[in-house]
């Protein structure tokens, strides 16, 4: 048996989660010390007073009041959008919950009699009806936690954006600290609550399941399905919202009217800033929560049918949760490096500081994994490996988790190399703007395709090592390893949109050029960290999806998946097509919504007298409404495509075809996602490179409004839906189809393949 007993495990996991939540609240407290709006009652009913310091002769009270007013508009816009979206999602949740119950209940015709277990034939397991009920409960739990993590993230970001702007008057260090601490609030809240809810669910389900761990952890897989299905709609809906506004604002404002980004005269500017919060923050939060929930579920399920489950070794069984608990503590120490030990003083330190966060957390976590592996696991045990038992030692599992962790670091660094304007690739793209938009687009696409190479090799090595050491359980652990530092990953990720918003608020409040320069520097670093975050999300999605695929194949009783069999091959080729169909839907949705937005913005510029002169106010609300309506209508079709495909494949064509479908979607989706995400990030930063004019080369291309700059803006606009709608949603497509197949596996195995049964 393991070195530490069940009692210790039962204490360690919730304690780590509570420490994480406490740390998040502490960071939030520190951010809330920055006051917004002069001694007036703000909407939250707090008394605030204006900050001192900054330049002479500027009315700080008025500046702060203006910031507070804009922040309020963004916050109201984001909240109202999310509430409307969640109303739709509540209906979806109910309907899908009923589907799960009916499908899984019908496996044994809703009988409530106990039956022999699927794997351990000597034992008696709880009835299939219980699996149906508990899977549905787990689905609701996952969905609610996912929605909550997105919503809380958005609340924190809209709370912090104006505070970052106001702190920028005191210099870059203060502003950075505010934005980063706010990101940390989100990262730690999400990581801790995901862990806590899963831990509580396992213990509550155990009251009923008692010794039937096979049934217990099979029903827990619903948690991952709930998390990811909400994330899909959040990511697609938020992505369409943010990019419709962004593209509309850029095309009319920057290209046609030659006014700066985030200029308050631009009618789409509030919608654009709201979009950053609902897409990049709420969507991202739900997305990474989904990955985390699924990799934990995959590992727990495979563990339950291995010797951990058969011997009822609770500590070893919860090894995945202990890894995540260790991750929270490691990320906490990592965060202190940038907020307390080595504070930021100059602009040039921002990028390296954020990059070092990933490096420090990875190094510390490697030690953390070693400790957990030797303390929680027995020295020898067996892992289920497609009807065989594979003999594994505890240090094997250490390497499985570590290889995933380091693969994540490599993917993060490669993404940074291809999307940061400090390196050659983006500078080449910027340089190609000399000859217009067409060459810019060609170079950007090529960069995206090229950026796929090393991440794929990293994923391939991680898969080979972990599978060789511990079969499918190893792959689930590699995914968990990549996500073990999720708190830090999310903190540097959420930092991006917060500083982006801060820049927007500075521009809209008409603050001085120096402040805008500070926020721009924060934002450029944030762009790169957002790209790194997406790299992590895609890489972990590939591993998670493969682990879920393994769990599905085990659960559906498939011995081998033979690519040469026609049933599998048709699934494979159709599965590989799905990411393209899905991207087509999301890209077109952004395009048509942006079209409406452009027309509305043009209409306002042409019909509202005094708008260009700044004497009249634009009608922001109409633009917000266009984005909201478009995203809610258009998120349904792509969402349905992903949710319905596995059900159709499994029900009508059977488990073999479904296995092919999952493999095809995984293999093609990863490539499309990485290239789309990095092309978009590179175009965005090539534009920023020209605008900042920091080097001689950049100055020959600038200034804002020059022809190369206009070409760069067009590239950036094309890249917007790629990097913020299609790319990041694809990683959810890959995971979601796999986890759905796993949850419905009992039904597909007994009742699926109708067409082949008839013919």
NULO-490412 format. One line per 3 residues: their letters; for each residue z, x, y of C-alpha. Coordinates in nm, 3 decimals, decimal comma. Layout:
! residues N
A = Z X Y | ...
END
This chain:
! residues 759
XXX = 0,000 0,000 0,000 | -0,036 0,100 0,365 | 0,222 0,310 0,543
XXX = 0,332 0,042 0,789 | 0,440 -0,297 0,663 | 0,330 -0,645 0,761
XXX = 0,626 -0,693 0,996 | 0,524 -0,397 1,212 | 0,163 -0,515 1,227
XXX = 0,275 -0,861 1,333 | 0,455 -0,699 1,628 | 0,204 -0,430 1,730
XXX = -0,101 -0,651 1,781 | 0,052 -0,915 2,015 | 0,247 -0,645 2,202
XXX = -0,075 -0,452 2,276 | -0,243 -0,775 2,392 | 0,048 -0,865 2,619
XXX = 0,056 -0,513 2,766 | -0,316 -0,550 2,842 | -0,264 -0,884 3,014
XXX = 0,030 -0,743 3,210 | -0,177 -0,446 3,324 | -0,455 -0,681 3,437
XXX = -0,207 -0,883 3,643 | -0,069 -0,564 3,797 | -0,418 -0,456 3,908
XXX = -0,478 -0,804 4,048 | -0,157 -0,781 4,246 | -0,270 -0,451 4,397
XXX = -0,607 -0,603 4,495 | -0,441 -0,908 4,649 | -0,253 -0,684 4,894
XXX = -0,577 -0,655 5,092 | -0,567 -0,948 5,331 | -0,869 -1,152 5,430
XXX = -0,915 -1,364 5,747 | -0,697 -1,342 6,056 | -0,361 -1,523 6,035
XXX = -0,539 -1,845 5,942 | -0,481 -2,068 5,644 | -0,756 -1,984 5,398
XXX = -0,864 -2,223 5,127 | -0,606 -2,092 4,885 | -0,339 -2,168 5,141
XXX = -0,235 -1,806 5,188 | -0,135 -1,676 5,529 | -0,349 -1,374 5,608
XXX = -0,371 -1,130 5,891 | -0,650 -0,897 5,997 | -0,641 -0,532 5,902
XXX = -0,590 -0,258 6,157 | -0,786 0,065 6,165 | -1,161 0,114 6,170
XXX = -1,374 0,158 6,480 | -1,267 0,094 6,836 | -1,414 -0,192 7,030
XXX = -1,489 -0,406 6,726 | -1,320 -0,742 6,706 | -1,157 -0,705 6,365
XXX = -1,024 -1,056 6,363 | -1,375 -1,199 6,398 | -1,512 -0,962 6,133
XXX = -1,244 -1,056 5,883 | -1,289 -1,426 5,960 | -1,662 -1,398 5,902
XXX = -1,600 -1,216 5,570 | -1,357 -1,484 5,461 | -1,604 -1,758 5,548
XXX = -1,885 -1,596 5,346 | -1,653 -1,522 5,054 | -1,548 -1,885 5,053
XXX = -1,912 -2,004 5,044 | -1,988 -1,771 4,750 | -1,675 -1,875 4,563
XXX = -1,742 -2,248 4,605 | -2,105 -2,201 4,499 | -2,010 -2,009 4,185
XXX = -1,732 -2,248 4,086 | -1,944 -2,559 4,129 | -2,229 -2,408 3,926
XXX = -1,999 -2,304 3,641 | -1,830 -2,643 3,631 | -2,165 -2,820 3,607
XXX = -2,277 -2,576 3,337 | -1,954 -2,625 3,142 | -2,003 -3,003 3,150
XXX = -2,332 -2,958 2,966 | -2,173 -2,706 2,732 | -1,886 -2,942 2,648
XXX = -2,137 -3,196 2,515 | -2,316 -2,923 2,320 | -1,985 -2,800 2,176
XXX = -1,894 -3,145 2,047 | -2,234 -3,207 1,891 | -2,250 -2,865 1,730
XXX = -1,891 -2,889 1,609 | -1,983 -3,211 1,428 | -2,291 -3,043 1,276
XXX = -2,076 -2,757 1,142 | -1,832 -3,005 0,990 | -2,100 -3,222 0,828
XXX = -2,304 -2,931 0,691 | -2,009 -2,741 0,546 | -1,831 -3,055 0,427
XXX = -2,139 -3,171 0,237 | -2,142 -2,854 0,025 | -1,902 -3,011 -0,226
XXX = -1,963 -3,373 -0,117 | -1,649 -3,377 0,103 | -1,414 -3,341 -0,197
XXX = -1,056 -3,237 -0,119 | -0,989 -3,085 -0,464 | -0,910 -2,714 -0,499
XXX = -1,175 -2,505 -0,675 | -1,226 -2,158 -0,821 | -1,296 -1,888 -0,564
XXX = -1,649 -1,759 -0,499 | -1,569 -1,394 -0,555 | -1,241 -1,370 -0,740
XXX = -1,317 -1,617 -1,019 | -0,962 -1,602 -1,165 | -0,803 -1,746 -0,851
XXX = -0,793 -2,100 -0,721 | -0,912 -2,146 -0,360 | -0,874 -2,426 -0,107
XXX = -1,143 -2,699 -0,105 | -1,475 -2,667 0,082 | -1,362 -2,955 0,303
XXX = -1,086 -2,731 0,442 | -1,344 -2,464 0,519 | -1,545 -2,727 0,710
XXX = -1,244 -2,839 0,914 | -1,109 -2,492 0,992 | -1,451 -2,343 1,070
XXX = -1,499 -2,620 1,324 | -1,156 -2,553 1,479 | -1,234 -2,180 1,495
XXX = -1,569 -2,263 1,658 | -1,394 -2,461 1,933 | -1,139 -2,183 1,984
XXX = -1,413 -1,921 2,019 | -1,614 -2,140 2,255 | -1,315 -2,209 2,480
XXX = -1,209 -1,844 2,492 | -1,566 -1,744 2,576 | -1,593 -1,997 2,859
XXX = -1,252 -1,894 2,989 | -1,338 -1,524 2,990 | -1,654 -1,592 3,188
XXX = -1,479 -1,822 3,435 | -1,182 -1,590 3,498 | -1,418 -1,298 3,552
XXX = -1,610 -1,497 3,812 | -1,286 -1,599 3,989 | -1,169 -1,238 4,009
XXX = -1,505 -1,113 4,133 | -1,533 -1,372 4,409 | -1,174 -1,293 4,504
XXX = -1,245 -0,920 4,530 | -1,587 -0,904 4,698 | -1,476 -0,958 5,061
XXX = -1,166 -0,747 5,005 | -1,392 -0,457 4,903 | -1,598 -0,506 5,220
XXX = -1,291 -0,501 5,443 | -1,149 -0,194 5,268 | -1,481 -0,015 5,330
XXX = -1,373 0,012 5,695 | -1,102 0,253 5,581 | -1,344 0,471 5,389
XXX = -1,511 0,494 5,054 | -1,198 0,572 4,850 | -1,020 0,249 4,939
XXX = -1,329 0,034 4,887 | -1,402 0,194 4,549 | -1,044 0,146 4,438
XXX = -1,049 -0,225 4,524 | -1,378 -0,290 4,345 | -1,279 -0,088 4,040
XXX = -0,933 -0,243 4,007 | -1,091 -0,589 4,018 | -1,329 -0,489 3,742
XXX = -1,030 -0,367 3,542 | -0,859 -0,705 3,583 | -1,154 -0,868 3,413
XXX = -1,190 -0,601 3,143 | -0,826 -0,611 3,036 | -0,786 -0,988 3,058
XXX = -1,090 -1,039 2,839 | -1,012 -0,772 2,578 | -0,649 -0,884 2,549
XXX = -0,709 -1,258 2,538 | -0,988 -1,218 2,279 | -0,751 -1,020 2,059
XXX = -0,456 -1,252 2,113 | -0,644 -1,575 2,039 | -0,793 -1,427 1,720
XXX = -0,452 -1,299 1,608 | -0,282 -1,635 1,671 | -0,566 -1,822 1,496
XXX = -0,534 -1,605 1,184 | -0,159 -1,666 1,169 | -0,191 -2,041 1,223
XXX = -0,468 -2,076 0,962 | -0,248 -1,880 0,720 | 0,013 -2,157 0,726
XXX = -0,238 -2,378 0,542 | -0,437 -2,121 0,345 | -0,132 -1,920 0,227
XXX = -0,274 -1,681 -0,034 | -0,635 -1,794 -0,021 | -0,755 -1,520 0,215
XXX = -1,116 -1,558 0,107 | -1,121 -1,912 0,249 | -0,907 -1,814 0,549
XXX = -1,137 -1,541 0,677 | -1,450 -1,732 0,590 | -1,340 -2,012 0,823
XXX = -1,238 -1,759 1,094 | -1,608 -1,666 1,126 | -1,646 -1,986 1,329
XXX = -1,463 -1,803 1,609 | -1,755 -1,563 1,651 | -2,008 -1,844 1,642
XXX = -1,824 -2,034 1,917 | -1,797 -1,725 2,134 | -2,162 -1,634 2,109
XXX = -2,311 -1,979 2,144 | -2,134 -2,025 2,478 | -2,236 -1,674 2,580
XXX = -2,601 -1,752 2,511 | -2,608 -2,048 2,750 | -2,394 -1,863 3,004
XXX = -2,623 -1,560 2,996 | -2,949 -1,756 3,007 | -2,827 -2,012 3,262
XXX = -2,662 -1,751 3,482 | -2,958 -1,516 3,444 | -3,210 -1,779 3,556
XXX = -2,985 -1,877 3,846 | -2,933 -1,526 3,981 | -3,292 -1,411 3,946
XXX = -3,457 -1,720 4,091 | -3,252 -1,662 4,405 | -3,296 -1,285 4,405
XXX = -3,674 -1,292 4,360 | -3,712 -1,570 4,617 | -3,496 -1,390 4,873
XXX = -3,672 -1,055 4,825 | -4,032 -1,175 4,828 | -4,006 -1,372 5,150
XXX = -3,732 -1,176 5,326 | -3,827 -0,817 5,256 | -4,198 -0,830 5,184
XXX = -4,320 -1,106 5,418 | -4,066 -1,118 5,701 | -3,951 -0,756 5,692
XXX = -3,584 -0,841 5,731 | -3,319 -0,638 5,543 | -3,165 -0,738 5,210
XXX = -2,877 -0,988 5,242 | -2,972 -1,074 5,600 | -2,785 -1,394 5,697
XXX = -3,111 -1,542 5,835 | -3,248 -1,553 5,480 | -3,183 -1,903 5,335
XXX = -3,160 -1,775 4,975 | -2,896 -1,514 5,049 | -2,588 -1,717 4,949
XXX = -2,758 -1,830 4,627 | -2,841 -1,465 4,552 | -2,478 -1,356 4,591
XXX = -2,350 -1,653 4,392 | -2,599 -1,551 4,121 | -2,446 -1,206 4,085
XXX = -2,119 -1,372 3,991 | -2,245 -1,636 3,752 | -2,501 -1,413 3,577
XXX = -2,375 -1,058 3,580 | -2,004 -1,139 3,565 | -1,951 -1,471 3,388
XXX = -2,252 -1,418 3,158 | -2,160 -1,058 3,079 | -1,797 -1,151 3,009
XXX = -1,891 -1,420 2,759 | -2,151 -1,191 2,603 | -1,918 -0,901 2,531
XXX = -1,646 -1,139 2,418 | -1,898 -1,278 2,169 | -1,983 -0,931 2,035
XXX = -1,619 -0,847 2,000 | -1,533 -1,172 1,821 | -1,825 -1,138 1,583
XXX = -1,771 -0,777 1,484 | -1,405 -0,860 1,414 | -1,506 -1,165 1,211
XXX = -1,764 -0,973 1,007 | -1,514 -0,697 0,927 | -1,237 -0,945 0,840
XXX = -1,465 -1,147 0,614 | -1,590 -0,846 0,416 | -1,234 -0,709 0,403
XXX = -1,104 -1,033 0,257 | -1,329 -1,007 -0,051 | -1,245 -0,637 -0,098
XXX = -0,925 -0,486 -0,238 | -0,742 -0,551 0,093 | -0,782 -0,923 0,036
XXX = -0,730 -0,917 -0,340 | -0,408 -0,714 -0,308 | -0,296 -0,914 -0,003
XXX = -0,238 -0,601 0,202 | -0,199 -0,766 0,543 | -0,184 -0,447 0,751
XXX = -0,503 -0,305 0,600 | -0,664 -0,647 0,629 | -0,596 -0,653 1,005
XXX = -0,721 -0,295 1,050 | -1,001 -0,425 1,280 | -0,744 -0,589 1,510
XXX = -0,526 -0,277 1,509 | -0,830 -0,075 1,625 | -0,879 -0,318 1,914
XXX = -0,508 -0,300 2,001 | -0,531 0,078 2,016 | -0,843 0,036 2,233
XXX = -0,649 -0,163 2,494 | -0,382 0,108 2,523 | -0,645 0,387 2,540
XXX = -0,842 0,203 2,812 | -0,522 0,153 3,009 | -0,464 0,530 3,020
XXX = -0,834 0,586 3,101 | -0,817 0,349 3,397 | -0,524 0,540 3,547
XXX = -0,743 0,853 3,564 | -0,963 0,699 3,833 | -0,710 0,477 4,014
XXX = -0,409 0,709 4,017 | -0,458 1,063 3,885 | -0,788 1,165 4,050
XXX = -0,866 0,941 4,346 | -1,217 0,913 4,490 | -1,259 1,080 4,832
XXX = -1,635 1,109 4,889 | -1,948 0,913 4,803 | -2,074 1,184 4,566
XXX = -1,770 1,139 4,340 | -1,836 0,771 4,263 | -2,106 0,809 3,996
XXX = -1,937 1,091 3,803 | -1,601 0,911 3,814 | -1,747 0,600 3,653
XXX = -1,936 0,808 3,397 | -1,621 1,000 3,309 | -1,445 0,671 3,237
XXX = -1,667 0,625 2,931 | -1,623 0,987 2,823 | -1,243 0,991 2,861
XXX = -1,200 0,661 2,680 | -1,426 0,781 2,396 | -1,238 1,108 2,348
XXX = -0,894 0,943 2,361 | -1,008 0,662 2,134 | -1,125 0,906 1,868
XXX = -0,766 1,024 1,839 | -0,647 0,665 1,849 | -0,873 0,565 1,559
XXX = -0,744 0,859 1,352 | -0,383 0,746 1,403 | -0,459 0,383 1,313
XXX = -0,664 0,483 1,007 | -0,392 0,699 0,856 | -0,104 0,468 0,942
XXX = -0,253 0,130 0,853 | -0,471 0,199 0,549 | -0,382 0,290 0,191
XXX = -0,527 0,629 0,092 | -0,763 0,481 -0,172 | -0,911 0,132 -0,194
XXX = -1,232 -0,048 -0,286 | -1,481 -0,230 -0,064 | -1,708 -0,515 -0,177
XXX = -2,065 -0,386 -0,200 | -2,307 -0,659 -0,322 | -2,128 -0,743 -0,648
XXX = -2,008 -0,386 -0,701 | -1,681 -0,235 -0,587 | -1,724 0,080 -0,381
XXX = -1,440 0,335 -0,390 | -1,342 0,435 -0,037 | -1,075 0,662 0,117
XXX = -0,898 0,599 0,447 | -1,072 0,889 0,629 | -1,408 0,730 0,541
XXX = -1,319 0,434 0,761 | -1,213 0,670 1,040 | -1,566 0,813 1,041
XXX = -1,723 0,465 1,034 | -1,541 0,359 1,350 | -1,587 0,696 1,521
XXX = -1,962 0,710 1,458 | -2,002 0,371 1,625 | -1,784 0,482 1,917
XXX = -1,985 0,799 1,980 | -2,319 0,622 1,929 | -2,207 0,391 2,211
XXX = -2,140 0,690 2,433 | -2,486 0,836 2,358 | -2,655 0,502 2,432
XXX = -2,457 0,476 2,757 | -2,554 0,825 2,870 | -2,921 0,786 2,778
XXX = -2,933 0,455 2,964 | -2,783 0,628 3,264 | -3,039 0,909 3,247
XXX = -3,325 0,659 3,248 | -3,191 0,423 3,514 | -3,000 0,638 3,765
XXX = -3,195 0,768 4,064 | -3,022 1,105 4,035 | -3,258 1,202 3,750
XXX = -3,627 1,264 3,697 | -3,740 0,940 3,529 | -3,649 0,709 3,819
XXX = -3,771 0,959 4,077 | -4,109 0,964 3,900 | -4,121 0,588 3,923
XXX = -4,032 0,604 4,294 | -4,299 0,867 4,349 | -4,563 0,645 4,185
XXX = -4,505 0,389 4,463 | -4,719 0,608 4,692 | -5,029 0,451 4,542
XXX = -4,903 0,094 4,541 | -4,732 -0,157 4,318 | -4,968 -0,126 4,019
XXX = -4,885 0,238 3,943 | -4,518 0,161 3,998 | -4,534 -0,111 3,733
XXX = -4,721 0,114 3,487 | -4,469 0,396 3,527 | -4,175 0,155 3,501
XXX = -4,301 -0,004 3,179 | -4,363 0,339 3,026 | -4,012 0,448 3,119
XXX = -3,865 0,139 2,951 | -4,056 0,197 2,628 | -3,961 0,562 2,624
XXX = -3,592 0,487 2,680 | -3,582 0,307 2,344 | -3,629 0,622 2,135
XXX = -3,290 0,794 2,143 | -3,074 0,478 2,133 | -3,259 0,368 1,819
XXX = -3,197 0,704 1,653 | -2,831 0,679 1,752 | -2,807 0,330 1,598
XXX = -2,994 0,449 1,287 | -2,756 0,742 1,232 | -2,451 0,520 1,288
XXX = -2,588 0,269 1,034 | -2,666 0,535 0,774 | -2,332 0,714 0,800
XXX = -2,118 0,401 0,805 | -2,311 0,226 0,528 | -2,300 0,532 0,302
XXX = -1,924 0,564 0,351 | -1,813 0,201 0,329 | -2,108 -0,033 0,268
XXX = -2,136 -0,335 0,499 | -1,769 -0,310 0,597 | -1,850 0,029 0,746
XXX = -2,123 -0,116 0,967 | -1,888 -0,388 1,093 | -1,639 -0,112 1,180
XXX = -1,906 0,093 1,358 | -1,977 -0,212 1,576 | -1,605 -0,250 1,640
XXX = -1,585 0,118 1,727 | -1,856 0,078 1,988 | -1,666 -0,218 2,133
XXX = -1,317 -0,069 2,097 | -1,327 0,056 2,456 | -1,452 -0,282 2,581
XXX = -1,184 -0,300 2,854 | -1,319 0,013 3,024 | -1,680 -0,084 2,956
XXX = -1,628 -0,420 3,123 | -1,436 -0,269 3,413 | -1,723 -0,038 3,510
XXX = -1,966 -0,319 3,444 | -1,795 -0,582 3,660 | -1,757 -0,317 3,930
XXX = -2,137 -0,337 3,985 | -2,176 -0,701 4,093 | -1,851 -0,684 4,294
XXX = -1,981 -0,393 4,505 | -2,322 -0,562 4,526 | -2,152 -0,870 4,673
XXX = -1,943 -0,652 4,904 | -2,264 -0,505 5,048 | -2,409 -0,851 5,092
XXX = -2,099 -0,970 5,276 | -2,105 -0,663 5,505 | -2,468 -0,734 5,597
XXX = -2,409 -1,106 5,652 | -2,097 -1,049 5,859 | -2,297 -0,809 6,077
XXX = -2,067 -0,514 6,016 | -2,152 -0,165 6,137 | -2,412 0,065 5,981
XXX = -2,147 0,303 5,841 | -1,977 0,029 5,643 | -2,309 -0,084 5,505
XXX = -2,379 0,275 5,399 | -2,049 0,288 5,214 | -2,113 -0,040 5,032
XXX = -2,470 0,072 4,950 | -2,337 0,387 4,787 | -2,092 0,181 4,584
XXX = -2,371 -0,057 4,488 | -2,617 0,213 4,373 | -2,352 0,352 4,137
XXX = -2,281 -0,004 4,028 | -2,644 -0,059 3,937 | -2,632 0,228 3,694
XXX = -2,300 0,121 3,541 | -2,442 -0,229 3,495 | -2,734 -0,073 3,305
XXX = -2,488 0,129 3,094 | -2,297 -0,191 3,021 | -2,616 -0,360 2,907
XXX = -2,694 -0,060 2,686 | -2,354 -0,097 2,521 | -2,404 -0,469 2,478
XXX = -2,745 -0,423 2,313 | -2,636 -0,133 2,090 | -2,326 -0,314 1,971
XXX = -2,530 -0,632 1,917 | -2,759 -0,442 1,679 | -2,465 -0,316 1,472
XXX = -2,278 -0,647 1,485 | -2,586 -0,833 1,377 | -2,643 -0,598 1,084
XXX = -2,280 -0,638 0,973 | -2,306 -1,017 0,997 | -2,634 -0,994 0,804
XXX = -2,447 -0,809 0,528 | -2,169 -1,068 0,528 | -2,429 -1,348 0,512
XXX = -2,613 -1,188 0,219 | -2,280 -1,146 0,035 | -2,177 -1,504 0,106
XXX = -2,513 -1,655 0,012 | -2,504 -1,471 -0,321 | -2,825 -1,274 -0,267
XXX = -2,839 -0,951 -0,470 | -3,139 -0,791 -0,301 | -3,374 -0,883 -0,018
XXX = -3,722 -0,788 -0,136 | -3,966 -0,735 0,151 | -4,261 -0,772 -0,085
XXX = -4,168 -1,125 -0,187 | -4,368 -1,379 0,017 | -4,059 -1,590 0,094
XXX = -3,892 -1,293 0,261 | -4,201 -1,158 0,430 | -4,286 -1,481 0,612
XXX = -3,929 -1,487 0,740 | -3,959 -1,126 0,851 | -4,276 -1,169 1,053
XXX = -4,162 -1,495 1,215 | -3,822 -1,344 1,294 | -3,988 -1,051 1,469
XXX = -4,183 -1,298 1,682 | -3,876 -1,494 1,800 | -3,760 -1,241 2,067
XXX = -4,107 -1,269 2,228 | -4,102 -1,649 2,224 | -3,751 -1,644 2,367
XXX = -3,844 -1,391 2,639 | -4,151 -1,595 2,728 | -3,931 -1,898 2,788
XXX = -3,671 -1,717 2,999 | -3,927 -1,518 3,204 | -4,132 -1,827 3,277
XXX = -3,819 -2,019 3,379 | -3,730 -1,748 3,630 | -4,089 -1,740 3,753
XXX = -4,117 -2,112 3,813 | -3,771 -2,135 3,971 | -3,855 -1,839 4,197
XXX = -4,178 -2,013 4,296 | -3,981 -2,316 4,418 | -3,737 -2,084 4,593
XXX = -4,012 -1,891 4,774 | -4,168 -2,215 4,895 | -3,832 -2,343 5,021
XXX = -3,748 -2,017 5,200 | -4,094 -2,009 5,363 | -4,057 -2,373 5,464
XXX = -3,727 -2,299 5,637 | -3,864 -1,995 5,821 | -4,161 -2,200 5,938
XXX = -3,984 -2,522 6,033 | -3,635 -2,430 6,157 | -3,672 -2,320 6,521
XXX = -3,469 -2,011 6,616 | -3,408 -1,904 6,256 | -3,581 -1,566 6,288
XXX = -3,412 -1,506 6,624 | -3,074 -1,570 6,464 | -2,985 -1,859 6,694
XXX = -3,011 -2,129 6,423 | -2,843 -2,140 6,081 | -3,053 -2,165 5,764
XXX = -2,988 -2,440 5,511 | -2,821 -2,238 5,233 | -2,723 -2,543 5,029
XXX = -3,081 -2,644 4,938 | -3,147 -2,297 4,794 | -2,825 -2,308 4,593
XXX = -2,932 -2,647 4,459 | -3,277 -2,519 4,355 | -3,115 -2,236 4,155
XXX = -2,856 -2,464 3,998 | -3,101 -2,732 3,890 | -3,353 -2,482 3,755
XXX = -3,102 -2,291 3,548 | -2,934 -2,596 3,396 | -3,264 -2,757 3,299
XXX = -3,424 -2,438 3,174 | -3,138 -2,295 2,969 | -3,166 -2,573 2,712
XXX = -3,499 -2,482 2,548 | -3,432 -2,109 2,486 | -3,081 -2,197 2,368
XXX = -3,216 -2,457 2,128 | -3,474 -2,212 1,991 | -3,200 -1,969 1,892
XXX = -2,958 -2,230 1,757 | -3,213 -2,428 1,556 | -3,425 -2,148 1,403
XXX = -3,169 -2,033 1,141 | -3,087 -2,393 1,049 | -3,454 -2,480 0,992
XXX = -3,519 -2,158 0,799 | -3,211 -2,198 0,580 | -3,242 -2,570 0,514
XXX = -3,615 -2,590 0,445 | -3,706 -2,240 0,326 | -3,382 -2,115 0,176
XXX = -3,161 -1,809 0,200 | -3,431 -1,552 0,115 | -3,654 -1,658 0,404
XXX = -3,351 -1,677 0,634 | -3,256 -1,320 0,536 | -3,608 -1,213 0,636
XXX = -3,585 -1,406 0,963 | -3,260 -1,233 1,060 | -3,391 -0,887 0,972
XXX = -3,712 -0,944 1,170 | -3,530 -1,073 1,479 | -3,288 -0,781 1,469
XXX = -3,554 -0,513 1,436 | -3,782 -0,645 1,708 | -3,513 -0,784 1,941
XXX = -3,334 -0,453 1,991 | -3,651 -0,274 2,105 | -3,756 -0,551 2,344
XXX = -3,404 -0,576 2,488 | -3,357 -0,205 2,555 | -3,699 -0,156 2,711
XXX = -3,674 -0,467 2,931 | -3,327 -0,381 3,049 | -3,409 -0,018 3,134
XXX = -3,745 -0,087 3,301 | -3,573 -0,336 3,529 | -3,285 -0,101 3,607
XXX = -3,524 0,185 3,685 | -3,737 -0,026 3,924 | -3,425 -0,144 4,104
XXX = -3,293 0,209 4,150 | -3,634 0,348 4,247 | -3,627 0,098 4,534
XXX = -3,270 0,201 4,622 | -3,375 0,569 4,607 | -3,646 0,509 4,868
XXX = -3,414 0,296 5,085 | -3,128 0,545 5,085 | -3,355 0,834 5,187
XXX = -3,101 1,087 5,065 | -3,348 1,365 4,972 | -3,661 1,507 5,139
XXX = -3,870 1,351 4,864 | -3,718 1,008 4,925 | -3,772 1,036 5,300
XXX = -4,146 1,101 5,255 | -4,164 0,762 5,075 | -3,950 0,564 5,320
XXX = -3,827 0,418 5,546 | -3,764 0,051 5,464 | -4,076 -0,149 5,535
XXX = -4,321 0,134 5,457 | -4,601 0,074 5,205 | -4,435 0,268 4,921
XXX = -4,115 0,075 4,989 | -4,299 -0,257 4,967 | -4,453 -0,145 4,637
XXX = -4,102 -0,055 4,516 | -3,972 -0,399 4,613 | -4,249 -0,563 4,407
XXX = -4,152 -0,348 4,107 | -3,788 -0,439 4,154 | -3,877 -0,807 4,172
XXX = -4,075 -0,789 3,845 | -3,786 -0,605 3,684 | -3,527 -0,861 3,794
XXX = -3,586 -1,120 3,519 | -3,641 -0,839 3,266 | -3,309 -0,669 3,327
XXX = -3,091 -0,968 3,408 | -3,235 -1,261 3,215 | -3,451 -1,170 2,914
XXX = -3,307 -0,831 2,820 | -2,937 -0,918 2,811 | -2,993 -1,261 2,655
XXX = -3,185 -1,105 2,367 | -2,881 -0,925 2,235 | -2,711 -1,264 2,206
XXX = -3,016 -1,400 2,020 | -2,983 -1,125 1,757 | -2,609 -1,177 1,703
XXX = -2,603 -1,551 1,731 | -2,866 -1,614 1,465 | -2,680 -1,385 1,225
XXX = -2,335 -1,535 1,281 | -2,478 -1,885 1,254 | -2,640 -1,795 0,921
XXX = -2,303 -1,663 0,801 | -2,109 -1,974 0,901 | -2,365 -2,205 0,739
XXX = -2,415 -1,976 0,436 | -2,223 -2,202 0,190 | -2,451 -2,493 0,281
XXX = -2,775 -2,293 0,263 | -2,676 -2,136 -0,071 | -2,612 -2,473 -0,240
XXX = -2,842 -2,713 -0,054 | -3,103 -2,497 0,121 | -3,470 -2,428 0,044
XXX = -3,582 -2,791 0,031 | -3,954 -2,712 0,067 | -3,960 -2,465 -0,219
XXX = -3,764 -2,711 -0,436 | -4,019 -2,986 -0,376 | -4,328 -2,776 -0,437
END
